[in-house]
Amino acid sequence: SDLSSATPGAADLFVMAKDIAASASVPESQLVVINNIIDINELETQLRAWFAKQ
């Protein structure tokens, strides 16, 4: 989806690349920032960390 549709009530969790995350208008508690969007290991690590906090 596009950045403008990323509103806090639209989802429980948003996964975004580092370059667009700073422009997002969602709370940090709902945001997982990925540095390398093609690195599946980073994605898994970040998601596991987010779910562990919940």
PyRosetta script that sets phi, psi and omega in degrees:
from pyrosetta import init, pose_from_sequence

init()
pose = pose_from_sequence("SDLSSATPGAADLFVMAKDIAASASVPESQLVVINNIIDINELETQLRAWFAKQ")
pose.set_psi(1, 174.0)
pose.set_omega(1, -178.5)
pose.set_phi(2, -96.5)
pose.set_psi(2, 163.0)
pose.set_omega(2, -175.3)
pose.set_phi(3, -62.5)
pose.set_psi(3, -35.2)
pose.set_omega(3, -177.3)
pose.set_phi(4, -67.6)
pose.set_psi(4, -22.0)
pose.set_omega(4, 179.0)
pose.set_phi(5, -90.1)
pose.set_psi(5, 0.7)
pose.set_omega(5, 178.9)
pose.set_phi(6, -85.1)
pose.set_psi(6, 82.6)
pose.set_omega(6, 178.0)
pose.set_phi(7, -107.6)
pose.set_psi(7, 148.6)
pose.set_omega(7, -173.0)
pose.set_phi(8, -50.3)
pose.set_psi(8, -35.7)
pose.set_omega(8, -178.2)
pose.set_phi(9, -85.7)
pose.set_psi(9, -3.3)
pose.set_omega(9, -174.4)
pose.set_phi(10, -77.6)
pose.set_psi(10, -21.5)
pose.set_omega(10, -178.4)
pose.set_phi(11, -159.5)
pose.set_psi(11, 163.2)
pose.set_omega(11, 175.9)
pose.set_phi(12, -79.4)
pose.set_psi(12, -30.1)
pose.set_omega(12, -175.4)
pose.set_phi(13, -143.9)
pose.set_psi(13, 138.4)
pose.set_omega(13, 175.3)
pose.set_phi(14, -119.2)
pose.set_psi(14, 131.5)
pose.set_omega(14, 175.8)
pose.set_phi(15, -111.4)
pose.set_psi(15, 120.4)
pose.set_omega(15, -175.8)
pose.set_phi(16, -134.9)
pose.set_psi(16, 152.2)
pose.set_omega(16, 172.9)
pose.set_phi(17, -71.4)
pose.set_psi(17, 151.8)
pose.set_omega(17, -177.5)
pose.set_phi(18, -55.0)
pose.set_psi(18, -38.3)
pose.set_omega(18, -175.3)
pose.set_phi(19, -67.9)
pose.set_psi(19, -23.4)
pose.set_omega(19, 179.1)
pose.set_phi(20, -108.5)
pose.set_psi(20, -14.4)
pose.set_omega(20, -176.5)
pose.set_phi(21, -61.5)
pose.set_psi(21, -35.3)
pose.set_omega(21, -179.2)
pose.set_phi(22, -64.8)
pose.set_psi(22, -24.7)
pose.set_omega(22, -179.2)
pose.set_phi(23, -91.6)
pose.set_psi(23, -4.5)
pose.set_omega(23, -176.5)
pose.set_phi(24, -76.8)
pose.set_psi(24, 150.9)
pose.set_omega(24, 179.3)
pose.set_phi(25, -109.4)
pose.set_psi(25, 40.2)
pose.set_omega(25, 177.9)
pose.set_phi(26, -113.3)
pose.set_psi(26, 149.4)
pose.set_omega(26, 179.4)
pose.set_phi(27, -63.5)
pose.set_psi(27, 147.9)
pose.set_omega(27, 178.9)
pose.set_phi(28, -58.9)
pose.set_psi(28, -28.4)
pose.set_omega(28, -179.7)
pose.set_phi(29, -68.0)
pose.set_psi(29, -15.8)
pose.set_omega(29, 178.8)
pose.set_phi(30, -109.2)
pose.set_psi(30, 11.3)
pose.set_omega(30, -170.9)
pose.set_phi(31, -122.4)
pose.set_psi(31, 130.3)
pose.set_omega(31, 170.5)
pose.set_phi(32, -114.9)
pose.set_psi(32, 122.4)
pose.set_omega(32, -177.4)
pose.set_phi(33, -103.0)
pose.set_psi(33, 128.7)
pose.set_omega(33, -179.1)
pose.set_phi(34, -110.8)
pose.set_psi(34, 128.6)
pose.set_omega(34, 177.8)
pose.set_phi(35, -78.2)
pose.set_psi(35, -40.6)
pose.set_omega(35, -177.6)
pose.set_phi(36, -124.7)
pose.set_psi(36, 101.9)
pose.set_omega(36, -172.1)
pose.set_phi(37, -68.1)
pose.set_psi(37, -12.1)
pose.set_omega(37, 178.4)
pose.set_phi(38, -100.5)
pose.set_psi(38, 2.9)
pose.set_omega(38, 179.1)
pose.set_phi(39, -91.8)
pose.set_psi(39, 99.1)
pose.set_omega(39, -177.4)
pose.set_phi(40, -62.7)
pose.set_psi(40, -31.9)
pose.set_omega(40, 179.0)
pose.set_phi(41, -66.9)
pose.set_psi(41, -40.5)
pose.set_omega(41, 177.0)
pose.set_phi(42, -64.6)
pose.set_psi(42, -43.9)
pose.set_omega(42, 179.1)
pose.set_phi(43, -58.7)
pose.set_psi(43, -47.6)
pose.set_omega(43, -179.8)
pose.set_phi(44, -62.1)
pose.set_psi(44, -43.6)
pose.set_omega(44, 179.8)
pose.set_phi(45, -61.9)
pose.set_psi(45, -45.9)
pose.set_omega(45, -179.3)
pose.set_phi(46, -65.2)
pose.set_psi(46, -42.3)
pose.set_omega(46, 179.5)
pose.set_phi(47, -66.7)
pose.set_psi(47, -41.6)
pose.set_omega(47, 177.8)
pose.set_phi(48, -60.6)
pose.set_psi(48, -41.9)
pose.set_omega(48, 179.1)
pose.set_phi(49, -63.6)
pose.set_psi(49, -42.5)
pose.set_omega(49, -179.7)
pose.set_phi(50, -64.1)
pose.set_psi(50, -46.9)
pose.set_omega(50, -178.7)
pose.set_phi(51, -67.9)
pose.set_psi(51, -29.4)
pose.set_omega(51, 177.5)
pose.set_phi(52, -65.6)
pose.set_psi(52, -27.9)
pose.set_omega(52, 179.3)
pose.set_phi(53, -78.6)
pose.set_psi(53, -17.8)
pose.set_omega(53, -174.2)
pose.set_phi(54, -82.1)
pose.dump_pdb("model.pdb")
